[in-house]
Amino acid sequence: MKPLIECVPNFSEGKDMQVIQQITDAIRSVEGIKLLHVDPGKATNRTVVTFVGEPAQVVEAAFRGIQKAAELIDMSKHKGEHPRMGATDVCPLIPIAGITMEETVFWSKKLAEKVGNELGISVFLYEYSATDIRWKNLAQIRAGEYEKMASKLATDDFIPDFGPRKLNEKSGVTAIGARDFLIAYNVNLNTTSEKRANSVAFDVREAGRIAREGSTPGGKILKDDQGNSIKIPGKCKGVKGIGWYIEEYGIAQVSMNITNVNLSPLHEVFEACCQSAHDRGMRVTGSELVGLIPLQILIDAGKYFLWKQRRSTGIAEAEILKIAIKSLGLDELAPFHPKERIIEYLLEDLNKKPLIQMNLAAFADETASESMAPGGGSISAYLGSLGASLATMVANLSAQKKGWEDRWKSFSDWAEKGQIMKQKLLDLVDEDTASFNGIIDAMRLPKSTDDEKTARKNAIEQATKYAVEVPLQVMKISLSCFEFIENMTTNGNPNSITDAGVAALSCRSAVWGAFLNVKVNALGLEDKTYVDQILAEGEKMLAEAMNWEQKIIKQVHESLDKNG
């Protein structure tokens, strides 16, 4: 897997779209960079840009963005609701795939050095890149904001890691570092009071609030034996937050950074805000995500709210996301489109899965065309996915059946397993076609010299083995569906028993059809020991599938005859 870093620079301009466009054009000019999201905020006068790429590409793109921001943004004239200290206020690098945090720190330091030396901007390393423990927390660097940076830099207590010790008055100060994935999240309140929004933020954020006598805002600050202010911790660990009033929306918000979603999942932070607001005579009306979010975080949120409703969580991914978006009120202030806001969707290479992206008619037309692929292997995988889908449907219907309320969790668990089986088989629809194309590519290799002939022969053998392994996986997963189908036949909603029967027939056909592909692809292999082993394994699975199908269809007929 090639190493991928996500970069999320925050630029101190959220109103002038021409300036924002020039900055993003500079970032986009680096080959190999994928610009994922641009999120300007007028009230905050700040734009959050998200892009990904390989490390060296990310460093160059970030540098070009910072350079362009330094040209176009004058911090001496900047005003905005969000705390800030520079034209590029902060530029985090986040490891996404194929790279460690330690390696990401290395690249963050290269970027910081380049910015400090070539652009004459004071740069502090923060989070995992911090060289001073005080700078691990961005808020410590940013304290006093732009207006205090000149006087702070004049002291021996505030020495930047790179760049001048004197303030660049136009560009300010920039923080660069490697960090974990952070969720910038705002919760909307039915109040215009910044003070009351702050009270909710203090209840929720990890740092909490300063303890006072009598628990009143104007009470005397309580201190410990060392003279330090005593803190009352907030409810959610790994959460930073403040309250503010957003003129653009005409409401107050609790603005938060969730720095550790494992300690404080998004839905738990939302619920904590709801509880605090309710206790203080307010109501949460919705929420807002700034930038992008990983898929699993919203899936977890959707399942949480389904769980509260005692509904099955084994429904389609799109439906789970719909529940999450509505429950969190993510579409209150602006439309929330998952395809534009979820990282995994933005990184999807649709060309890798051309078949399952098709509608049913287009898939049938493609299969019926003169092309040799998709063929029986892809169709077998699709049949298996339909069998898993039907069984999952029975589980979801059973979970909602009137009078079966005490059984909903069991059916929900089965439905979740069914969704996993369905998705694995759908992935194999395209994988089977890809494996066939792999053989064709190997056969097209040059064969002029003895070395080329040997390399081509080995490549064909390996590609053919893979073309055997793919339908073998279809057999294994389709066979694993039968226990699920049989359970739904015996225990599921009796009104859907014929659907369970069709599921069994579909999976039987999937196993049988995939085995035919295993056999035909194995004919071209020279490794006869491997072939004998694979064929024996396939024969065994086929016999098991036939037994399962006969058992289930018998149960279906008996049930129909009994109720008929």
N, C-alpha and C positions, 0 to 999 in steps of 0.2 A: 504494500500500500504506500503510495507516495505521500510524503509528509505534507500536511495542510495546516496552515495557521489562519485563524480569523483575526481581523483587525477592526477595531471599532473606535476610530477617532471621533472626538467631540469638538466641533468647530463653533466658535463664538459668533455665529451669524445664522439667524433663522427666519429673516424677513426678505432679504434681497435674493431672489431666486437666480439672478444672473451671477452673483458672487458664488452661490452654492453650486451652480452648474459648472463654473470654471474650475472649482476645486475638485468636483467629482470627475470632470473630464481629465484632469491631471492624473488622478488615481487610475482611471480607466485606460489611460494611454500606455500602461505597462502590459506587455503581452503576457497572457496566462492568468491575469487577474479577473475574477468574477465579482462584479459589483452586485451585492445582494439586496441592499436596502438603503434608502435615503429618507430620513425622518426629521424634517424641519419643524421647529416650534416657534411660533411668533412671540408668544408671551415670554418664553424663556430666552428668546433670541439666540437659539442654539440649534445646531443640526448634528444628529448622530448618523454617521455613515458606517455601513457594514460591508466588508468585502473579504474574500478568501483567496488563497493561492499558496504556492510553495514558498518557503521561507525567504529566499533571496528576492523573489518577486514582490512579496508583501512589504519587505523593508524598502525597496525602491518605490513602490506605489505610495506607501505611507510618507516617505520623504517628499515626494512630489506634491502630495496633498498639503503637507505642512508648509512646504515652500510657497505654494500658491496662496495659502491662507495668510502667510506672513506678508505677501505682497498686497493683498486686497483688504485685510481687516485691520482697523486701527483701534486697539484696545483702549486708548485714551478717550475715545468717544463712545465706548460700548456700554450699554445698559441692558439688563435682562433679569428675569426672576431667579434663574438658576445660578448658584455659586460658580464663579469662574475666575481664572487668573491669566489666561493667555488666548491668543487667536486660535491656536490649537490647545485647548484646555488640558486634555488628557488623551493619550493614545495607547490603549492596551493591546497586547498581543495574546491570543488565546489558543492553546493547542487543541486542534480539532481531531486529527487522525494521523497516525504514523509518526508522531513526534512527542517527546517527553517535555515536561515542564522545564527541566534543566536546560534542554536544548533551546526551548523557546526563550528562556532568560538570555542565553547567548545572543540570539538574534535581536532581542530588545535592546541590549547594550550596544550592538553595532548600529542600530537606528539612532539611539540617543547620542552616540558619539558623532555621528554624521550630522545630525541636526545642530548640536552644540558647536561643532567646529566650522561647518560650512554656512550656517544661517545666523550664527551669532545670537542664539536664543539660549537662555539659562534652562537646563534640563535636569530634573530630578528623577531618579529611578525609584519606582514604588512597587508595592505588593511583593511578589516573589523575587523581583529584580533589585529590591532595596539594598543599598549598601549601609544604610543607617536604620536601625530598628524603628526610629521615629517615623520614617517615611514609608513604612509598610502600609500605613493608613493614609489614603489620599487626602482626607480631610485635614490631617496635620500639616501637609504641605500647603494646601489651599487656604488655610486659616488667614483671615483678613482680606482675602481675595486680591484682585489686581491692585486695588488702591493701597495695599500695605506692602506689596512686593518690593518696592524700591528701598524702603527702610529696613525690611527684613534681610535683603541681600547685602546691605551695608554692614551687617553684623557677622561675627565669626561663628554664630550659631546656626547660620542658614547658608551653607555653602553648596552650590549645585554640583552634581556629578560631572556635568559637561557644560561647556559654554561659559559666558562671562559672569563675573560676580556682580556686575552692574546691570540694572534692569534695561532690557530692550523695550523702550516705552511704547513702541508701536505693537510689538508682538507679544509682550508679556513673558510669562513663564509657562513651560510645558512639563507635564509629568508623563513619562513613558515607562512601561513595565509589562511583565508577563503576569497574567492572573487567570484564575478559574473563570468559568462562564458566569456572568453576572446578569441578573434580570433587573432592568430598570422598569419599575412598576408604580403606577399612580392609582390611588383609590379615590373615587369621587364621592363627595358628601353633599347633603342637602342643606348646606350652609354657605355663607359668604365670609365667615369668620376665620381668619388665619389662625387666631389664637385657639379656637376650638379644634381646628384641624391639627394644630401642634399637640394638643392634649391627647388626641388619638395616636399621633405618631409616637409620643412618649410612652403610651401604654404598650405599643406594639414593638418598637425597635429594641434591639438587645441592650443598648446603652441605657435605656429607660429614662428616668428623670432624677433630679436632685431632690433628696428628702428634706422636708421642711417641718417645722413645728406645727402641729395641728393639721397637717396635710392640706394646708391652704396655700395658694400661689404666693401670697404675700408674707407667709410665715418665715421665721428665722431659719436660715440654712443649718442643717444638722451636720456636725463634723465628727470624725473619729478621733482617737487619742493622738494621732499624728497631725491632726489639723486638716485632714483632707475631707472634702465634701462627701457625704454618704450618698450613694446612688440607690434608687429603687429600680432593679432591672426590669426591662420590658418582657413581653411574653415570647417573642420570637428571636431565637438565636440566629446570628448571621444576617441580621437585617439592620440596615441603617435607614433613618427616615426623618423627615421634617414636614411641617404643614405649611402650605402656601395658598394664596388666592390667585387664581388664573383669570385675568380680565377677559381673555379671549373666549372662555367658556362661561364666565359669570358664576363660578363656583369655587369653593375651596377644595383642595386635594391633600391627601396624605401621599407625599412623594417618597418612594423607597428604592433602595438598592438591595436586592436579595443576593447576598454574596455566597451563600451556601444553601442551595435548594434541597440538599439531602437533610439538613437540620430543620429547615423551614420550607416545606413545599408551598408552591404558589397558592393553592386553595386554602391551606392553613393560615397563611398570612391574610388572605382575603377575609376569612371567617373571623380572625382576631380583630380586624378592623371593624367588621360588622358588629361584633359583640361590644367593643369599646364605644362605637358610635351610639349604639342602642342604650348603653348604660349612661351616656351623657346627653340623652334626649335628641339624638340625631339619627340619620339613616344613611346607609351606603346606597347610592343609586346606580353604581356601575364602576368600571375600572378601565385603565388604559395601559397598554404595553408600549414601551418606547423601544423601537428596534425589533430584533428578531428573538425567537424563542425555540428551543429544541422541542421536537414533537412529543417526546415522552412526558414532558411536564404538563402539557395540556391534556394528554391522554389520561394521566393520573388524576387531573382535576375533574375531567368528565366522568371517570369511573367513581370518584368520590361522591359526586352529586347524584349519580345513578344509584349508588349504594344507599344514600340517604333516602331516596325515593323507593327503596326496595325493588329496584328494577334490575333486570339482567345487564351485566356489563359485557356480555359476549355479543355485542352488536357491531355493526360495521364501523371502521375507524372514522369515517366521515360523520356518522351519527354521534359518536362519542365526542368528537370535536364540536359539533353543533351544541350539544348539551353544555360543554365547558364554556363556550363563548357566551351563550345566553345566561348561564348561571353566574358567571363572573361579570356580566354586563360589559364585555369587551367591545361591543358595538354601540355603546351609548353615545359616544362623542363623534365617532366616525365609523364607517363600515370596516369590518375586520375580515379580511380575505385570507384563509389559511395558506393558500398557494403562494401568497406574497409575504407571509410573516413567519412561516415555519422553516427553519434552516434546512431540514432534510428535503423538503419539497423544492426549495430553491436550488439545491445541489443535485437534484435528480437529473440524470441524463436519459431523457425520454427515448433516445435512439437505442438504448440498451434493452428496452422492453416494448418493441413496436407492436407485438401481437396483442398483449393484454390491455394496451391503450386503445385498441380498436373497439368499435361497437360490434354487436353480434353479426349484423349483415356484412360489415367489412371483413370480419374474421372469416366468415363462411366464404366470401368471395375470394379472399386471399388463399384459403385452403383449396378452393376449386380451380385455381389458376394453373398455368402451365409450369409454375415453379415446383421443384421437388420438396420444398419446405415452405410452410409447415406441413408435416405429414402425420403419420399414425402416432408418433411419439408425443408430439405436442397435443394432439387430440386426446390421447390417453390421459395426459396430465390434466387437461381441462375437464374431462369426464370425472376424474377424481375430485377436482375442486368443486364441481357441482354436487357430487355426493356429500362432501363435507359441508357444503352450504345448506343442503336440504336438512341434514341432521341438526345443524346449528339452528335453522329456522324452527324445527320441532322443539328444541330446547328453549328457545326464546318464547315461543307460544305457550309452552308448558309453565314457564316461570311466571307468566301473567294470567294463568288460568284461575278463574274465580273458584274459591274454596281450597286452592292449593298454596295459599300465601306462606304457609310454614315450610314449603319446599322450594321457594324461589332461589335460594342461594345455591342449592345443589344443581339446579338446572343452569343457573348463571355460570357456575364453574365449568360445566360441560360445554356451554356455549363459547366460553373463552378458549377452551382447548380446540373446539371446532374452528374458530376463527384462525388460530395458528396453523392448523392443518390445511385449511383452505388457502391461506396465503403462501405456504410453502409449495403447494401444488401449482398455484398460479405462477409463481416464479419459475417453476420448471417448464411451463409452457414455452417460454422464450429460450430457456436454457437448452432445451432439446434441439431447437432450431440452430442455436449458436454452436452446439457440439457438432452437428452435421456440417455446418460451414467450416468448422475447424479442420475436419477431414479434407474438405475441398482445398482449403488453403495449404495444407501439408502436401497434398498431391501436386500443387502448382510450384513447389520448390524446385530449384534447378537440379539437374541430374547429369551434368556433362562429365564431371570427374568422379573418381571412385569415392573421394571424401564426401562430395555432394550427394552421391547416391546413398551412402551410408546414413548421412544426416537426414535425408528425405525419408528413407525407410524407417528410421527411428521415430521421426516426427509423425509419420502416418500411424505407426503402432500406438504411440502415446495418445494421439487424437482419437483413434478408434476405441481405445480403452475408456477414454472419457465419454465417448458416445455410447458406451455400454453402461457406464456408471449412472448416467442421468436417468434413463428409463428404469434402472434398478432402484433408484431413489423413489421414483414415481410408484413402483410396486410396494416398497416398504411403507411409504406414507399412506397410500390408499388402503393397504392392508390394516394399518393401525386405526383407520377410521371405523372398522367394523365393530369394535367393542362399544364405541360411542353410538353407532347406529342401532346395535342390538339393545342397548340400554334405553334408547328413545322408543324403540318398538315395544319394549316390555313396560316401561315406566312413564313414557311421555304422554302427551295429550292424545287420547284415543281418536280424536277427530282428525289427527294428522298421521295416522299410522301408515296410510298408503304413501305419504311423502317419505317416510322412513324406508318403506319398501323400495321406492325408486332410488333412494340414496344407496341402498345395498346393491341394486342392479348397476348403478353408475360406477361404484367402486370396484365391483367384480369386473366390469368391462375395462376399467382403467388398469387393473392388475394384469388382466389377460392381454390387453393391447400393448402394454409396456413390455410384457415378456416377449411378445413377438419381435419387438424392436431390439431387445437384448439379444435374442437369438440371431437375428439377421446381421446385426453389427458385429457379433462375435465371430461370424464366419470368416472375416478378414484378418483375424488375429493369428499370429504365429505362436504365441505363448499358450500352448494347449493346456498346461496345468491350470492356468488362470481361467481359461474358457470352461474346463470341466467343473471347476469350483463354482463359477458364476451360474452356470446352467443348472447345477444341482440345487443351488440356493433359490434360483428362480422357480424351478419345478415345485419345491417345497412351499414357497409362498403362494403359488397358483393353486395348489391343492387346498391350502388353508382358506384362501379367498372363496373357493367353490363351496367348501363346507359352511363357511359363515353365511354366504348368500342363500344356500338351501335352507339353513336353519331360520334365517330371518324371514324369508318369503313364506315359509310354512307358518310362522307365527302370524304374519299378516293375513294369510288366507283363513286361518283358524279364527282370528279376531273378527274378520268380515263375516264369516259364516255364522259365528255366534251372535253377532249383533244384527245380522240380516233377518 
